[in-house]
Amino acid sequence: MPRRAASRMAYKPLYLAYLIYFNRDRDYFECHEVLEELWLEEQRDPLYKALLQVAVGLYHFRGGNVRGGLIMLKQSHQVLGRYPAVTLGIDLAKLVREAGEYAARLEAYADQPFDYYDLTIRIVDPVLEEEVRIAAESIQPVVPQRRGPQRPDRRKNERN
């Protein structure tokens, strides 16, 4: 049986970028940017929105916004829990469990504060793993990471 042409990708480039920004760079703002674009392309698929919300929840909590982190992680946990354990080439069951645990800890944060920590999305599909590896070669980390939307001319104005 002939192999499928190597040039045909199984996963969308925006999804690959999301995984790279999430796992390699821990850049949850860029995760939001690329996955929002994919979510819109995919007719507002709730799966992509929930994956986006995991990143936004971590972004909020890392920035000190406990309530925002809780809301996003709780919502993502509820939606992602409806999907199969392995979805889009990732161990979604692990992410669902971890997002739920994070949300529960954030609910109790006032009484039991804890330090921020990252999550990692485990890739289980070897095709996805290879596509992420290849895509990572051309996706440079955003340094410094953006903290919010910026107009293109903002940096120029900040130098003056």
C-alpha positions as CSV (number, residue, x, y, z in Angstrom):
1,M,0.0,0.0,0.0
2,P,1.5,3.4,-0.9
3,R,2.2,5.9,1.8
4,R,0.2,9.1,1.8
5,A,2.1,12.1,0.3
6,A,4.3,13.7,2.9
7,S,3.2,17.2,1.9
8,R,-0.4,16.6,3.0
9,M,-0.8,17.6,6.6
10,A,-3.3,15.8,8.8
11,Y,-3.7,18.8,11.2
12,K,-4.4,22.5,10.6
13,P,-1.4,24.8,10.9
14,L,-3.3,27.0,13.4
15,Y,-3.8,24.0,15.7
16,L,-0.1,23.1,15.4
17,A,0.8,26.7,16.4
18,Y,-1.5,26.5,19.4
19,L,0.2,23.3,20.6
20,I,3.6,24.9,20.1
21,Y,2.7,28.1,22.0
22,F,1.0,26.1,24.7
23,N,3.7,23.4,25.3
24,R,6.9,24.9,24.2
25,D,6.5,28.6,24.8
26,R,3.8,28.7,27.6
27,D,2.5,31.7,25.6
28,Y,-1.1,31.6,26.4
29,F,-1.9,34.9,24.7
30,E,-0.6,33.6,21.4
31,C,-2.6,30.4,22.0
32,H,-5.7,32.5,22.2
33,E,-4.8,34.4,19.0
34,V,-4.2,31.4,16.8
35,L,-7.0,29.2,18.2
36,E,-9.6,32.0,18.0
37,E,-8.8,32.3,14.3
38,L,-9.2,28.5,13.9
39,W,-12.4,28.5,16.0
40,L,-13.9,31.1,13.6
41,E,-12.7,29.1,10.5
42,E,-14.4,26.0,12.0
43,Q,-17.8,27.6,12.5
44,R,-17.3,28.3,16.2
45,D,-16.7,24.7,17.1
46,P,-17.1,24.4,20.9
47,L,-14.1,22.0,21.0
48,Y,-11.7,24.7,19.8
49,K,-13.3,27.3,22.1
50,A,-12.8,25.0,25.1
51,L,-9.2,24.4,24.2
52,L,-8.7,28.2,23.8
53,Q,-10.3,28.7,27.3
54,V,-7.7,26.4,28.9
55,A,-5.0,28.7,27.7
56,V,-7.0,31.9,28.6
57,G,-7.6,30.4,32.1
58,L,-3.9,29.9,32.6
59,Y,-3.1,33.3,31.2
60,H,-5.5,34.9,33.7
61,F,-4.3,33.1,36.7
62,R,-0.6,33.6,35.8
63,G,-1.4,37.3,35.7
64,G,-3.0,37.2,39.2
65,N,-6.7,37.1,38.0
66,V,-7.9,34.1,40.0
67,R,-11.6,34.7,39.2
68,G,-10.9,34.9,35.4
69,G,-8.8,31.8,35.6
70,L,-11.5,29.9,37.5
71,I,-14.2,30.9,35.0
72,M,-12.3,29.9,32.0
73,L,-10.9,26.6,33.4
74,K,-14.3,25.6,34.7
75,Q,-16.0,26.3,31.4
76,S,-13.3,24.4,29.4
77,H,-13.5,21.5,31.8
78,Q,-17.3,21.2,31.3
79,V,-17.1,21.3,27.5
80,L,-14.0,19.2,27.0
81,G,-15.4,16.5,29.2
82,R,-18.0,15.7,26.5
83,Y,-15.4,14.6,24.0
84,P,-13.5,11.2,23.6
85,A,-10.4,10.6,25.7
86,V,-8.2,11.0,22.6
87,T,-9.4,13.9,20.4
88,L,-7.4,15.9,17.8
89,G,-4.4,13.7,18.5
90,I,-4.0,14.7,22.1
91,D,-4.7,13.0,25.5
92,L,-7.8,15.0,26.1
93,A,-8.8,13.0,29.1
94,K,-5.6,14.1,30.9
95,L,-6.3,17.7,30.0
96,V,-9.9,17.5,31.2
97,R,-8.7,16.0,34.5
98,E,-6.0,18.6,35.0
99,A,-8.3,21.5,34.0
100,G,-10.9,20.3,36.5
101,E,-8.3,19.9,39.3
102,Y,-7.0,23.4,38.5
103,A,-10.5,24.9,38.6
104,A,-11.2,23.1,41.9
105,R,-8.0,24.5,43.4
106,L,-8.9,28.0,42.2
107,E,-12.3,27.7,43.8
108,A,-10.6,27.2,47.1
109,Y,-7.8,29.7,46.4
110,A,-8.9,32.2,49.1
111,D,-8.5,29.6,51.8
112,Q,-5.7,27.6,50.2
113,P,-3.6,29.7,47.9
114,F,-1.0,28.1,45.7
115,D,1.6,29.1,43.2
116,Y,0.8,29.2,39.5
117,Y,1.9,26.2,37.4
118,D,1.7,25.3,33.7
119,L,-0.2,22.4,32.2
120,T,1.2,20.4,29.3
121,I,-1.0,18.9,26.5
122,R,0.2,15.4,25.9
123,I,0.3,14.5,22.2
124,V,-0.5,10.9,21.5
125,D,-0.8,10.8,17.7
126,P,2.7,10.2,16.2
127,V,1.6,12.1,13.0
128,L,0.6,15.1,15.1
129,E,3.9,14.9,17.1
130,E,5.9,15.0,13.9
131,E,3.8,17.8,12.4
132,V,4.3,19.9,15.6
133,R,8.1,19.2,15.5
134,I,8.3,20.4,11.9
135,A,6.1,23.4,12.4
136,A,8.1,24.4,15.5
137,E,11.1,25.0,13.3
138,S,9.4,27.9,11.7
139,I,7.4,29.3,14.6
140,Q,9.6,31.7,16.7
141,P,8.7,32.4,20.3
142,V,7.2,35.9,20.8
143,V,9.7,37.7,23.0
144,P,8.7,39.4,25.1
145,Q,5.3,37.7,25.3
146,R,2.4,40.1,24.7
147,R,0.2,40.8,27.6
148,G,-2.8,42.0,25.5
149,P,-3.9,43.1,22.1
150,Q,-1.7,45.8,20.6
151,R,-2.1,48.1,17.6
152,P,0.8,47.7,15.2
153,D,2.0,51.3,15.9
154,R,2.0,51.0,19.7
155,R,5.6,49.9,20.1
156,K,6.8,52.8,17.9
157,N,4.9,55.2,20.1
158,E,6.3,53.7,23.3
159,R,9.9,54.4,22.1
160,N,9.2,58.2,21.8
